[in-house]
């Protein structure tokens, strides 16, 4: 999004009001008495204070903090991406006219909600000469640059004045269940960019898990049941633990993810779940399973704790965070003493050998063990549900530090009998017992006596959680982002300690969201009009297919392709490649196709999905994403032209077909059936899948194609075709 495109919109918004900048989060700001402005178009340079160019934030959570100079370079890239301002970085001792000067100040000037100095604080001074950002650390300066970017998106001219800002709590961001659903490294990196723009600094990754296991399954069925350990090492010590090589992160992947996220102030917190939710480990070593529950480790087995030490020893060198997460969620209530032994042993081992802190999920209250043992108070607790613990009375009053992940902000992707699929916006803005906004110290939205004081030093912060309880095929990758897209930035304002009102949020969210650098999670494609791409094949030569949309997205004919009478002949090996990859909702990809044989093959492929006319022994039309085919009860007729529309609208995807000689359009929806606890189903769950537009053809499909067009938007009539959910009990066969 460019400054010129936002001028009209910005005039309508109350962007800078008395005593604060309206952003996400809000920033305390005092306008100067001169009442002038500074235009960001005046900027000539970003100047890094030479005294601090190589300084890093040593007090944050990451072990790979960027230097101030590195943050400045990324800021320069972001100004170009978000505001179309090309501002070079230089090193000097002082500011010059029309510069943004980055320097460090006294960290004691910036306090969190508990009154403690925080390295994430910063100040901004805007004068007629330029802008100065002073930080408690380079990370604090980085958050100051986010404020400048946001205000620049919303208004080209900044009021003269000053701001002093710091977060109330140190942990802000989100949790993502990657154990039950694989996400490509690029998606994780883009999510970090999304978080960073709203000053959220933490991405907690749940690296191992399985769907809920029915204990009535046979032993072999339990061994074969879906589970995953996302990290993949070639160490012989963990050979066989990872069973999904194509859905894994290797060391280089995880390193790149952490480095890219840290470059934007976001730390990845790794979680290896045990001794509960440990099916992937008991499938690897069945002898370690608890006799009463195959998903749990038997801690009393003398090989269990050494095995977990081996796993942590293998992967600990990969992790660049000061804290790691043991999981330790939902274990047998008959084994509390053993549970405490496991947590304390692993805490002591990890602290002594690796000098890292340990966190666990809140599972057993103090006093629950029959042998009188307790979890070490140096272990921080991630609270999630009051039936497990009362975070204030059970933990905080017993000197445990607590991270707020109360399930009032839980999401279960696609479907759940208990939890929503998006964050509750009303709860974000009115989730306190008195009707005010939520905050990290608010665990109970109804009973204020269950909440500690706002300035409690034991409240670490807040993370919502996105779980994939329904497994890997219940959602596409991008649907995780759709679940968080709107609510997570709003929650970020509250995690920081902002005071944004709901109506203010909705007035600024879309222009800000469209300008976030380092990501394209909406899968937008720049276009002069609503028609993004148009190939009528009338102006094609032996190498090029001309794009008639006016955007210049011309295609390249590869290998065994022919164009005759404005139609492309597809055969084995023929491919038309485009300069695009995929298009997010809402979209319409239309084309006419005439199969000349029943040979299955690809119609369109992209970075996230593939539209196929059959595969292997079946000839049904299907969309494939994340390795999962979503198959229609429909086959393209051979020897006849069919007008086809692939439509992505809201949270669903449809195929609309009109056969040659007919005026009747038939609409088919791509859906998923999910199984619950191996004894029941939910039918007709919609799938949101990106349009594949990187290539046409490319493998075995044989036929003719013409009039290919990609449009931004979809006819609202298709939303009415969404199939009703059906929930029922049926045996697996």
Protein Blocks (a to p, Z undefined) as FASTA:
>chain_A
ZZklmmmmmmmpcfbgghiacddddddddddfklpacdfklpmbdcddfklmmgccfkbm
bfbbccfklmmmmmmmmmmmmnopacdddddfbdcehiacdddddfklpccfkopacfkb
ccddddfkbccdddfbfklmmmmmmmmmmmmmmombacedddddddfbfbgcddddfklo
ccdfklmmmmmmmmmmnopabdcddfbdcddddfkbcfklmmmpccddfbdcfbfklgok
amclklcccfklmmmmmmmmmmnopacddddddfehklmmmmmmmmlpcfklmkbccfkl
mklmmmmmmmmmmmmmmpccfbdcekjpoiafklmmmmmmmmmmmmmmmmmmnopacddd
dfbdghkamnlpacdfkbccddfbfklpcfklmmmmnopacddfbfklcccehiackbcc
bdcfklmmmmcfnopacdfklmblkbmmlpccfklckbnbdcdddddfkojklpcfklmm
mmmmmmmmmmmmmmnopabdfklmmmmmmmmmmmoghiafkopacdfblblbdcehlmcc
fkbccdfkonopacddehjacdeehiacddehiacddfbfbdcdddddddddddfbfbdc
dfbdcfkbccdedehjbfbdcddeehiacdddbdddehiacddddddehjbccdddddeh
iabdcdddddddddehhiaccehiacdddddfkbggjilbgcddehiacdedddfklmmm
pccddddddddZZ
